[in-house]
Structures are given as structure tokens and as C-alpha cells.
Amino acid sequence: MLRKEFQIDLEEIRDVLKDYGSIKIGRVFLNQYASDKLVEAIETQGFEPIICTSDVDVRLAVEGMELVFSPVIDTIALVTRDADFKPLLSKANEHGKETILFGAEPGLSVALKNSADYVIILKEGVMEHEYDSRDLKGSGVEDFSEVPLPGEGQVKL
């Protein structure tokens, strides 16, 4: 997802995540061809770059599953468009973890969106919050323009 076309801003992602709680682990998984400049930029933003010599998706899924079973982690956030991570989100939800998905259009998997508790979509460089309708059923909320985020603030869609 760290491609120019998506205009992903790691600082903005970190700032949004702070609305959900403190960040315990922040990792960015990269393939072996990542430039030194990219690795440095990731470190500058306070994330840990993980260089993968084999399949990045497998490494992310394995490390994600470790977090699902960690007692000190209550929320798992992914930045991806790839439906391959739907089982990870589903397993996290099954084990009581809240899930946040940062994705980009076009090409964001609908199945992936429907597996996350909170969805934040990047469109033309702007993050838009969406909510899983399962969380709001029966709440009387019909206008999703102002739905509270976890924590103190509210986000206007």
C-alpha cells in the first residue's frame, strides 16, 4: 500500500490510531526490494520496518495471529486492500479483538471491509471513516454522518 498512487501518510495513520488507544506495536512489512529511503522514512515515523525475503503476506498473517493471542493487545489495525487478510480479521474478532482496516480505493475488498469493526478508506489522499453496520444495528442510528469513535472525539463523515 505504500505506493505513490495511494498517497499513504504513515503519520496520519498513526494520528488516527491514537484516537483508538495507545499504539503498542507498529510494523510495516516490506519486500526485499524496498529502498533504503523507504525504510528510513518508516523508521522516522516511529514504525518498525520488517523486511521479508519471502512472501510478505504470509509473514504479516503469522505475526498478526501472534497478536490475536496476545493478552496486552485489544485492537488490531491493518493497512491493506487484500482480501487474503480476511481470515486474520475474522480470527481477531472471534477472539474479542477490535479490528480497524485502513484501505484505499479502487480495489478495496468488500469482504475485507465487512470483516472489520472500523473501516477507514483513503480516497484521493483523504481518509474517510466508515462503520461496520453490524455494530450499529438496533442502535437507532440512521444518519452515519456523526458516529463516535472509540475514545472522546467524533468524526464527521
C-alpha positions in Angstrom: 0.0 0.0 0.0 3.0 2.3 0.3 2.8 3.4 -3.4 2.5 7.0 -4.7 -0.9 6.3 -6.2 -2.4 5.7 -2.8 -0.7 8.7 -1.0 -0.5 6.8 2.3 0.7 9.0 5.0 2.1 7.0 8.0 2.0 10.0 10.3 -1.7 10.4 9.6 -2.4 6.7 10.1 -0.5 6.9 13.5 -2.5 10.0 14.5 -5.9 8.3 13.6 -4.9 5.2 15.6 -4.2 7.3 18.7 -8.0 8.0 18.7 -8.4 4.3 19.3 -5.8 3.9 22.1 -2.1 3.7 22.5 0.0 2.0 19.8 1.9 -0.9 21.3 3.3 -2.4 18.1 3.6 -0.6 14.8 5.1 -2.6 12.0 5.4 -2.1 8.2 6.0 -5.2 6.2 8.1 -4.7 3.1 9.6 -6.9 0.4 13.3 -7.3 -0.1 13.4 -4.7 -2.8 12.3 -1.8 -0.6 14.6 1.1 -0.9 16.8 2.4 2.0 15.0 5.7 1.7 11.6 4.0 2.3 12.9 2.0 5.2 14.3 5.2 6.7 11.0 7.1 6.2 9.1 4.3 8.0 11.5 4.4 10.9 11.3 8.2 11.1 7.5 7.8 11.5 8.0 5.6 14.5 7.2 2.3 12.8 9.3 -0.8 12.7 10.1 -1.9 9.1 10.1 -5.7 8.6 12.0 -6.8 5.5 10.6 -10.0 4.1 12.8 -12.2 1.9 9.8 -14.4 1.1 6.1 -13.8 0.9 5.1 -10.6 2.7 1.5 -11.6 3.1 2.5 -14.8 4.9 4.8 -13.0 7.3 2.2 -10.4 8.1 -0.5 -13.0 8.7 1.7 -15.1 11.0 2.7 -12.0 13.1 -0.9 -10.8 13.1 -2.0 -14.2 14.5 0.6 -13.8 17.3 -1.1 -10.5 18.2 -4.5 -12.1 18.2 -3.4 -14.3 21.1 -1.6 -11.6 23.0 -3.3 -10.5 26.2 -1.9 -7.0 26.0 -3.3 -6.2 22.6 -7.0 -5.4 22.3 -7.1 -3.8 18.8 -5.5 -4.9 15.6 -5.2 -2.5 12.7 -4.3 -3.4 9.1 -3.4 -1.2 6.2 -4.3 -3.3 3.1 -6.8 -3.8 0.3 -6.1 -7.5 0.1 -8.9 -10.0 0.8 -6.2 -12.6 1.8 -6.3 -10.9 5.3 -10.0 -11.5 5.9 -9.3 -14.7 7.9 -6.9 -12.7 10.2 -9.5 -10.1 10.8 -12.2 -12.7 11.4 -10.0 -14.6 13.9 -9.1 -11.4 15.7 -12.8 -10.6 16.1 -13.6 -14.2 17.2 -11.0 -13.7 20.0 -12.5 -10.4 21.2 -10.1 -8.0 19.5 -11.4 -4.9 17.8 -10.3 -4.6 14.2 -9.5 -1.5 12.2 -9.0 -1.6 8.5 -7.2 1.2 6.5 -7.8 0.7 2.8 -7.7 2.5 -0.4 -10.0 2.7 -3.4 -10.2 1.5 -6.0 -9.8 -2.2 -5.4 -10.6 -2.5 -1.6 -12.1 -5.9 -1.0 -15.7 -5.7 0.1 -15.3 -9.0 2.1 -12.4 -7.4 3.9 -14.4 -4.2 4.7 -17.2 -6.4 6.1 -14.8 -8.2 8.4 -13.5 -5.1 10.2 -15.2 -3.3 13.1 -13.9 0.1 11.8 -13.1 0.9 8.2 -11.1 4.0 7.2 -10.8 4.5 3.4 -8.3 6.6 1.7 -9.8 8.4 -1.3 -7.7 10.8 -3.2 -5.4 11.3 -0.3 -8.2 11.9 2.3 -9.2 9.5 5.0 -12.9 8.8 5.4 -14.2 6.8 8.3 -16.8 4.1 7.7 -18.5 1.9 10.2 -19.5 -1.7 10.1 -23.3 -1.7 10.0 -23.3 -4.8 12.3 -22.0 -2.7 15.1 -24.8 -0.1 14.7 -27.8 -2.4 14.1 -30.5 -1.7 16.7 -28.7 1.4 17.9 -31.3 3.7 16.3 -28.5 5.4 14.3 -29.7 6.0 10.7 -27.5 9.0 9.9 -23.9 7.9 10.0 -22.5 11.4 9.5 -21.7 11.7 13.2 -20.9 8.4 14.9 -18.5 8.5 17.9 -15.1 6.8 17.6 -13.8 4.9 20.5 -12.4 7.4 22.8 -13.5 11.0 23.2 -13.8 12.5 19.7 -16.3 12.3 17.0 -15.7 12.1 13.3 -17.8 13.7 10.7 -18.0 11.6 7.5 
